[in-house]
Amino acid sequence: MVEGRDPKLVDGRGASVSQLFSVRYGLDYYQREYTWSRRNMQELLDDLARRFLEHWKSGHERSKVRYYEPYFLGPIVTYQGDITYLVDGQQRFTSLLLLLTHLRKLMLEDDDLEEDARELDKLIWSRQFGKRSFTLDVSERAVCMDALLLGKEFSLPNGTSPSVRNLWERGCDLAEDFPDILRGEPLPYFTDWLLSRVCLVDIQAHDRDHGWEIFETMNDRGARLTPLDLLKSFLLSRAGQNHADMNASWRAMLTCLAKDGASPSDFVKTLLQARYVDPTTPGVEQIDGAFHEWVREHSELLGLRRPDQYRAFITDILVPCAKRYALIQRASTELVPGLESVRYNADNGLTAQFLLLTAVMNPGDDDDTFRQKARLVADYLDLVLARRMANSAAIQNVELMPEITRLVPLVRDAAGIDELSAVLGREVAELGYDFSGLNTFGLRGDNRKQVRYLLARMTAFAEEGTQNPNRTAEYLGLAGSSPHEIEHIWENHYERHKEVGSEERFRQQRDRLGALLLLPKSDNASYRDDVYERKVEYYQRQNVLAASLHPAVYTRHPRLQRFFDLHGLAKQVRPYPDTFPPSAIGERQQLYRRLCELIWEPTGLGLSVPQGVAEARPASRRAHYGISPAQLIASGLLKADSTLRATNKGNTYKAVLLGDGRVRLENGASYESLSTAGQIVLNRGSCNGWKLWQVETEHGWESLFNLRRRALERGLLE
């Protein structure tokens, strides 16, 4: 203890994540449930990724991480009993425990990182009296955490508490929401940074009662003025008159937002970024925190000079835009007619859509015009996500935010619906992806939700085309029921499908999109191990995509045949009455690709794609962090179209390094990074492509990692 310090005073100390997680914690009785939503977890991941990527560069030594800037995650409150009890901060702490568990899983897939994964074990769990005890030790969570740690299935029993349900859902979400840019080469660097440079303040109470007192003080008492309160004070103080009316308008705005579950602070931050920010705007980072200060310092940028302009900012901008922000908030949680894509985008984790949707809010537009603009933006983003899914490209916010930010001034300046349609149509014409990736697309450990989304949209489109109701919400579980599940047409028995060759080849074929359907959970479970001849009899009673495998459907349901004829699909679909051979998978793959092209056909979405412009361009807009393969080619260290090879567990995989740095695999699929291509061929959640892929040099076959290292040592790369 510091000399002279009063031992009755509250003591607080800064601690890194690794220091905090070296202690075992319990929860006291007054702790609330673990309530974090998927959006909360995504925001944490986005914040961590952005801060880390400000410093990390490809080619850094891991030791350099100790000099990266630290990141403060806030306070926790603890007290010492028979163990250390966590009084406040369990939401962040639980989420960090889930993140560490997921990082461990990714590291275990890379032989070079197995030792790092074992070090994480020490922070995640320990053995107590012969059984596993997690760092945050809550008995009702133990089975769920075991399943997440060991990659086991876990069924939520009846009466499951909200904490356990959320714990399982957030843990599963991490497989798809963990940013792609952090997988592969950056993974160990990010883990080192998280453990050593991300910190919290541990406020240490003397005992349970003292902890409860601190908990109450921090959460219930003496509500401090927020940036929102301070913004209101600033605006009203400059309004000059009609303060009562201005206050009433402000309160009405808050009520409108609260009714649909929108955060007033999030609304103001999003509005400022969408309406007033462009690439040259100063101090933009301040908006995320003290946005009231940013408004005060940049009032002229907002057109705030005279009292009447301050009044108009409240009545003519904030209030009408709040009503529309509340609408898109509601559309992100329920299906609003005409704005269904807002809900789909939210379910796919694209919280960044709010920025672009807010950018098209013109207070002078009537409600119908705004809805049409919002629909165009949401449908465009849905198209972008679908194409990226089909090409195994990242769909996380941290990856897409630079593109969305670039688009903000373009859509904001679009004068009307036709001009907005033209702006977004030009963007479609320049997208780096079409649906050709579906030729080789399949189910992996980290894209189950994306596969289900594509299957749901295709199945609903076919159902609607045969004059049945659109059941997208039901298939995705957005209507209050459990989502439908992915059905493998091939049962999981290699001995029944040896015609494909090796067992690895069987696994790959079985997981291809053309070998998958969508079925209700109960039916999927009952069909799972049946042979195809029996399954196809069940399929004819299911949705039309499943039923189309049975020949009787074509005579009993002429609407199905008319649907296929209408869209030119007759040559791409046929029944398979007795067997589903490997060739059928490829045929169904082509059918699915064509269905996606029809669903997301730009002109059908109201987007005006210019004539004579190729819809897909090879160049990628993805940001590079440090050295990229394209730089090695540009410097002459590698040749474009060089053959790459990778070996793993006795298997050899070949690829071609294209001139723009993309990697084209033997099946024709191309990927933006070495690591993504490695993840695909090895079917892993993470892979360091620099170490996996080899190229032939004068020294023989050597890894691109070694080639890059020699080039750096010789000063050939900056």
N, C-alpha and C positions, 0 to 999 in steps of 0.2 A: 504494500500500500504506500502511496505517496505520503511523505512525511507531512503531518499537519492536516491531512484530509479527514473530514468528518465521516466516520464509518456509516452513519445513518443516511448519507446522501446517496442518490442513485448513481451507479457507476456504469459507464458505457465504454466499449472498446471496439475498434474496427477489427474485423477478421475476414480473411479470405474464405471462399467456399470450402477449400480443402481443410482449413482450420476448423470451421464450424461443423463440418461433416465427419470430423474425427471423434465426435462425442455422440453418444446415444441419447435420444430425446423421447419423452413421453408427452401426451397432451393432457391438460387438466380438464376438469368436467365442464368448465364454462366456455370452452372453445366451440365455435360454431362448426357446421359441416364444411367439408372441402367443396367449394362451390365454383371453382374456376371453370369458365366456358372454353370452348375451342378458340374463340376469338381472344380471350385473355392469354391463352398459351401462345397463340400466333404472335400477339403483340410482344410478348417476352422474347420469343425467338427472333423476331424482326429487329428488336432493339439490340439484342446481343450480337446478331449477325452484322448489323450496320456498324456498330462500334468496333468489332473485331476486324472487319474488312477495311476499315480506315487505316489499319497498320500492317496487316499481313500482305506479303507479296510472295508469289511463287519463286522458290529458290532460296528463301530465307533459311538460315540455320534455326533449329528449334530453340537454341539458347537465346535467340534474339527476343523471344516472347516476353522475357522478364522485363524488357524495356518498353513494351507496349503500354499505352495509357490505361489506367485502371477504370473500372466502371462501378458506380455505386448503386446498389439495388434497394437501399432503404434499411429500416431498423427491424429488429426482432426483439422480443422481451422474453427473458428466461429467469428461472430461479432454481436453486439447487435443493433437491430433496433426496430420496433414495437414488434417483437418477436426475438428470437435468430435465426440467419441464419447460416446454415451449408454451409461453403464455399468449404471445401475439406474433403473427407472421407465418402461421402455418400454411397459408395459401401459397406464398412464394416458396416456402421451404419444401412443401409437398411437390410443387411443380419442379423445383430443382432436383429433387430426388428422382422424379420420373425422367428428367432430362439426363441425369447421370446414368440411369439404367439403360436408356436408349443409346447413349454414347458407348457404353460397354458392349452392347449388342453389336453395334457397327464395327467396333474395334476387333471383336472376336472373329469377324469374317476375314480379317487381314492377318496373315501369319506374322507379318512384321510388327503388328501392334498387339499381339496376344499378351505380352508382358504388361503393356500399358493398361489393357483391359483388366488384368488381375489386380493392378494397383487400384483401379476404381472399385473393385469389390470391397476393399477395406473401408471405403467411404459409404458404400451402399448398405452393407450388412455385416454382421459378425455372428459367430456361433455362441449361443448362450445355453448352457445346460443341455447340450446335445442337439439343439435345433436352431434354425436360422432366425436371427432377430434383426430387423431392419433398423437403420439409423433413426428413422422416425417410427417408433415402436407402438403401433396401434393394433390390438389383437384382431379387430374385425377386418382389417385391411390385409392381413398376412397372406391369406390364400390368393387374393388378387395380385398382390405384389410378387408372390412366388411365380405366378403364371407369367407376368410381364418380364420378370428377370430371366426365366428359363424358356420363354417363347412357347408356352403351353396354351391350349385353348382354355377358356374360362366362361362358364355360363352363369349369368346373373340369376341367382335364385329368387323366388318370390319373396317380397319383403326386404329386398336389398336396400341398404341405407343410401341416401343421396351421395354421401362421401365415397362409398365403394363404387357406385355406379359411375360417378364422375371420374374417379381414379382410373377405372378400366377404360372409359371412353377417351380420356386425355392420353393415356398410355398408348392406345391403339392409334389415335390421331397422329402421334409423333412419327409413325412410319411414313406418312405422306406429307406431313407439314414441316418436318425438319428440312431446312433449306438445302437444295441440291448443291449450291455453291460451297457448302461446308463439308460435303462428303468428299471422299477421295483424299487428295494431297493435303487440303487444309485441316482435315479432321484431327490429327494429333496436336496441331498448333492451336486450334480452337479449344480443344480440351485442356491443354496446358494453360491457356489464357483464362478460361472459365474458372479453373481451380485456383490459380495464383493471382489473377488480376481483377477478378470480380469480387467485390467485397460487400459486406453488410455491417451494420453497427449492432452489436449485441448489448442491449440494455439489461443489466443484471439486477433483478429484484432480490430482496433479502429472504423472502419466504412467499408462501401462497397468497396470503392476504395482501402483502405489498405488491405482488404481481397483479392481483385483481385490481388494486387501486390504480396502478399504472395503466392497465388495460382499459379501465373505464375512462381515465383521463385522456388517453390517446384517441379513444373511439367515440366517446359520448359527450364529453364536457368541452365547454369553451370553444365552440365552432369558430375556426379562424376564417377571416375573409379570404375568399378564393379569387383567382384571376377573373372569374366571371363577375363576382361582386365588385371588384375594383374597376372592371371595364364599365359596368353600369354606372358607378359613381362618377367616373371620368366623363362619360357621354352626357349624363344628366347635368353635370356641373357646367358643361359647355352649351347646353341647349337653350339657356337664356330665359325660357318661359314654358308654360304648360307642363310643369314638372309632374303634376298629378296625372295628367293624361299619358305622359311618357312612361311613368311608373306602371300605370295600368296596362299599357301596351307591352311593356317588358314582362309583367307577370303573366299576361295572356300567352306570350311567346313560350315561357317556361312551361305553362300548363299544357299547351299544344304538344310540345316535345315530350313531356313526361307521359302523356296519354299513350303514346306509341312506343315508349321505352327508349327514346333517343336521349343521349347525354347532351345537355346544353353546352357544356364545355367542348365536347367533340364537334358539335355543330359549328360553334364559333371558329374553332381552329380550322376545320375543313373549309368553311366559307371564306376565311381570309386567304387560305392557300389557293383555293379554286378561283377566287374572283380578282385577287390583287397581285398574285405572285407570278413572275416570269423569271427566266434565267439570270437576269441582271438585278433582281430585287435584293436589297441588302438585308442582312440580319434574319433571314428566313428561319434559321434554326430556333430562334427565340419564340416563334409562334407555338411550338410544341410545349413550351412551359409557360413563361410569363407573357401570354399573348396580349394582356392589357398594356404592358409596357411597349410592346411592338406597335400597337395602335397609337399610343401616345407619341412615340418617337417618329412614326410615319403617317401622321394624320393627314398631311397634304397628299400623300399617295392615295389615300382613300377619299380624297375630295372633301376633306373636313376642314373648312376655314371659318365659316360663319355659323352662328347659332342655328339658323334654319337648316343648314346642311347636317348638323349633328342630330336634329330632330328627324330629318328625313332618313338618316342612316338607320334609325330605329324603326320608324313607321313604314318606310318604303323599301327597305332592303332586309333588315333582320327579320321582321315579323312575317312578310310573305315568303321569304326563303325558308324560314323555320317550318312553315306549314308543309312545304314541299319536301324538306329534309325529313320531317316526321312521316310523310308518305313513303319515301324510299326506305326508311327504317322499318316501317311496317311491312313493306314488300320484301324485305330481307328475312323476315321471320314467318310470313304467311304468304300464300299465293294470291296476289292481287291481279285480277284480270288485266291482260295487256302488259304486265310487268313481271311475268313469270321468270324471266331470265335473271332478274335481280335476286330472286329466291335461289335459283340454281347456282348463281355465282357465289352467293353467301355460303351455300352448302359445300361448294368447292373451295371455300377458304379465302376468297378474294375480297377481303375487307377494303382493299385499295379502290374498289369500284366507287365508293362514296365520293372520293375526290373528283372523279370524272363526271359522275352524275350531278354533283353540286355545280360543276363548271358550266353546265348548260342551263342553270337556273337564271332566267331573265325575268325580273319582277314585272316587266311589261307584257310578258306572254300570258295568255289565258291558261287555265288549268289543262285543257285538252292539248294545247300546243306543248306544254311542258311534259305531259305524259308521253306524247309521241316522241319527243326528243329523248326522254329517259329510256323509252323502249329501244330506240335506235342504239344508244350507247350500251345498254345492258346486253342487247342481242349481239352487238359487235364484240364485246368482251367475252361473251359466251362462245362465240365462234373462235376467238383467239385461244381460249382455254381448251376447247375441243381439239383444235389442230395441234396444240402443244401436247396434249395428252396422247394423241395418236402417234406422235413422234418421240415419245418418252422424254420430252423437254420439261424443264422446271415450270411449275405453275404457282410457286410460292410468292407472297407479296414482295419479299426482298428482291426477287428476280424481276418482277414485272413493274415495280414502282418507278424505275427510271423511264420506262416507256410511257407509263400513264402520266407521269409528270411532264414529259415532253409533249403529250397530246393536249394537256390542259389549255394552254392559250389558243390552240387551233380550234377546239370545240367551243371554247368560250367566245371566240370571235365570229363563229358561224352565225349569220344573221337570221336564218330561219331553218325550217325542217329540210328543205331541198339542199341548202348549202351544207348543213350538218351531214346529210346523207352523202354528199359528194366528198366531204373531208374524210369520213370514215371509209367510203368506198376506195379512195386513193390509198388509205392505209392497208386495206385488204389486199390491194394489188401489189403492195410491197412487202407483205408478210413473208417471213422466211420459211413458212411451212404450209403445205397443203395436206391432204389426207392420204398421200402415198405411203406414209409411215405405217398405215394399217395393213399393208401387204405383209409385214413381218411382226406386227404388234401382238403382244400376249400378256398374260397375267404373271406378275412378279410379286415378291414379298412386300414391295413398297408402293404398289399401285392398284390395290384391290378396289378401293373406292372409285378410282378413275375408271376402271374397267366396268364396274357396276353402273356408273353414270352413262357411259357410252351405250351399254346394253339397254339401259332403261329408256334412253331417248329413242334408240332404234326400235325397240319393242313397242313403245307408245306410238311412234310414228306409223308403224305398220298396222297397229290396232285401229288407230284413228282413220287410216286410209281404207280400212274395210268396214267403216261406219260403226265402229265401236267407240265408247268413251275414251278420252285421253287419260291414261292412268299413270302418267309420269310420277306424280306425287306419291301414289301408292307404291310404285316400284322402288322409289328412293326412300321411302319411310318418312315422307314429309307430311303425311296426313294423319299422324298420330299412331300409326301402326309400325310394326317392325319392317325394315326394308326387305325386299326380295333378295334371295341369295344367288350367287353364281353357281351354276350347274355345269359340271364337266360332262360332256357327252360320252367321252371315254371313261369307263370305270378305272379305278386306280389299281390295275393289275397288269403289269408288264407282260406276264406270260401269255396274255390274250392278244397282245399287239406286237409280237416280235418281228412282224414284217417291216417295222420302221427301222430296225437295226439295233443299236445299243440302247441300254436302259436310259442313259442320259438323253438320247434322241427322243425316246418315248416321253420323257418328262417335258421336254421342250414342245413337242407336238401337242400333247394333252393340254398344255396351258395356252396354246395359240387362241386368238380371239375367235377364229372360225370354229373352234371346238367347244365353245361356251354358249350357254343360254342363261336366261333369268327365270327363276321359279320361286314360288312361295317357300318359306323356310321349311314347313312341315313336309311338303312334297319333295323338296330337294334332299332332305334327310332320308326319306323312305326309298328314293330311287338310286341312291349313291352307288351301291355295289352291284346293281342288276346289270346283266348283259344288255347290249344295245337292242337286241331283238325284242326284249320285254319293255325296255325304256321307251322305245318309239311308240308303243301302244299307249303309254301314259301321256306322252307328249301331245298326242292329237287332241287331248282335252285341255291343253294349256293355251297360253297366248299364241298368236298367229305365227311368230317366228319359230317357236318350238313345234307347233302343229304342222308347219310347212315341211317337216321331215317325213311326215306320213302321207302316203299316196291318196288315202281316202279323202283327205281334206280338200283336195283339188276338185273333186266331183261334188262333194257335199256343200262346199262353200265357194260358189262361183265369184263372190266378191273378192276373195283372195287372189284368184287368177286375174280378175280385172285390175286389181291394184298393181300386180306385177307387170301386166301389159301396159298400163298407163305410164309407168315410170321406166319402161324399157328394161325390166329386170327378168323377163321370161327366160333368157339364156343363162342367167346367173343363179337361178334357183330351181331345184328339182327335189323330188322326194328320194329318201334312202330307206327303202322298206325293210331290208334284211341286215345290212351292214353299213357301217360308217367308216370307209377306208381313209387312209391318209390323203388321197386326192380330194376327198370331200371337204377336208379342213381348208385346203387352199381355195376351193370353190366358194365355200361359205365366207371365207376371208374377203373375197372380192365382192360378194353380196353386201357384206357389212360396210365395206369401204363406200360402195355406191349409195347405200342408205344414208351414211353420214354426209356425203356430198349433197344429197337431196335435202336433208334436214337443215344443214348450215349453208345452203346455196345463198350467196350474198344478195342477189337481186330479190330473192324470195323474202329476205329479211328487211328489204327496203333500202339497201345500200347500193349507191350508184358507182359501180366499178367502171373506171374509164376503159374504153375500147383500145385494143392494140397493146395492152400492158400485160406482161406475164404475171400470173397471180402468185407465183412463188419465185423468190430470188435466192440464190445460193448463199449470199453473204449473210452473216449473222450479226445482230446488233448487241449480242451479249458482251458485257464488260469483261475485260481481262484484268487479272490481278497479278502484275509482274510479268514473267516470261511466259509466252504462249508458243505452241508448236508453229504457228504462222510466222513468228519471229525467227525461229530456227530456219525456216524455209527462206524467208526474205534475206537472211544473212548468208545464205549459201551453205549452211551447215547440214541441211537436209534438202533433198530434192522433192518437189511436188510429185505426188503419185508414187511415193516410196512404199514398198511392201513392209508391213509391220507383222510381227508374230507375237503370240503370247502362249505360254505353256503353263498348265495347272493340272496337277493330279493325273499326269500321263496324257492329257489332252492338249492338242495344239490348235490354236485359233489364228486365222490370218485376217488381215485388214489392209486398207490402203489409206495413207495419209494424204488428203486432198490439199490443193494449193492454198485454200483459205483456212487450213488448220483443222477442218473437220475430219472425222474418222469414218470411213465407209467399211462396214463389215461384209462378210462373204454373202450374206443374204440380201445385200443391196441397201440396207438401212444405213443412214448417215447420222452421226451424233456430233454435237458441238465440242465435246471435250474428250480427252483421252480417258478420263476417269469414268464418264458416263458410258462410253463404249465398253470399257472393262467391266462395269457393273452389269451391262446387258449380257455379255458373253459368259460371265461367270455366275449370273443370276444372284448377285449380292446387293446388299443395300449400300455398300461403300467399297471403293477400290481406288488405290493410288495408281492411276493410269501411267504416270511417268515411270514408275518402277515395273509395271506389268508389261508394257509394250516394248518390244525390241526392234531394232533396225540393223541391217547388215552394214558394217563399216570395214575399214581396213584391219580392224582388230577382231573381226568376226561379228557374230550377233551380240549386241550389247543393248542394255536398256537405254531408253531416252533420258532417264534420270542421270546415268553416267555421262552421256553425251552432253547434256546441259551443264553438268558439274565441271567437266573439262573446259567447256567454252567459257564458263564464268571465271575459272582459275586463270585462263589465258587472256581475260579481258575482252573477249569477242562479243559479249552481250552486255547491255546496260540495264 
